[in-house]
């Protein structure tokens, strides 16, 4: 993870599960799937953007983690 995303994960207490490099994505460098122990172990995706920023996506009942990852890979 880039520094801003790593700091966010550390500061919020998320537990990284898996990191994948995205080569097809136009604006996303890599994604890290995390577990949020403070929120009933909800899965969270932290996306490192190529411009140096990051975005946070939370999997919910209407969108599975697999659907979210697929959407990010096609972004």
HUVEN-V433286 format. One line per field, one symbol per residue. ss: DSSP state (H for helix, E for strand, - for the rest). phi: phi as a letter, one per 40 degrees, with the letter a starting at -180 (. if undefined). A space follows every 50 residues. Layout:
ss = ???
phi = ???
This chain:
ss = --HHHHHHHHHH--EEEEEEE------EEEEEEEEEHHH--EEEEEEEE- ---EEEEE-E--E-HHHHHHHHH--
phi = .cdcccccccccgcbcbabbcbbcccbbcabbcbbbccbffccbbbbccc chcabbbbcbccacccccccccccc
